[in-house]
């Protein structure tokens, strides 16, 4: 699972795997990844942990959600998960 500082250029040029899917993990927002499929579809996901259980949130597809949009959505979701964790 590659981790890198995602940029517009990196997202545009993210190479698809030969088969299946591959996640490119952002090093700025914990748990945020660009998922790329062998059919070249790109989407944003967020992995998080709440009450000891791992969860996954699909934020949306690229380019409908830009990198900035995905980071904003991911940060907002992480704040909500943190709030729920401490209730």
Secondary structure, DSSP 8 states (H G I E B T S, - for coil): --EE---HHHHHT----SSSEEEEEESSSTTEEEEEETT--EEEEEEEEETTEEEEEEEEETTTS-HHHHHHHHHHHHHHHHHHHT-
